[in-house]
């Protein structure tokens, strides 16, 4: 960590935790389109208590909304 608690990627400790939770969520959304779970269910599972905040953070990180990503994976799995 650099002075001020920010690393070379520009993330502080809480940013690293959020990043990890977002990647967990993306993997869960990719599992057969979320395995029948809602985006809100997955957000709660990975530690987000506010679905709106989760959606915004996810979109900012991956340039896609969680529901869109889930739909892509659900469609690609059903065509395989």
Helices and strands as residue ranges (DSSP letters): H 13-30, G 31-34, H 39-45, H 51-62, H 66-79
